[in-house]
């Protein structure tokens, strides 16, 4: 898989995402998804929403691992104050 394919699937699952970043290669990726949809949602519900677009890929083994960080725009802005961290580390 390619990062562009991961981003496209996340965009389908979370259409109002204001930022999506994907890092990785082959079948192991990490994504950061920033969306106002996540406001008031528990972290596990946020991850489930994003992962819903990858069910068949994960089941088939085409995608082995997908780490999800899901934040609201406000949470991202608050955590961006940490110097030296990339957004996927936030």
Secondary structure by P-SEA (a helix, b strand, c coil): ccaaaaaaaaaaacccccbbbbbbccccbbbbbbccccccccaaaaaaaaacccaaaaaaccccbbbbbbbcaaaaaaaccccccccccc
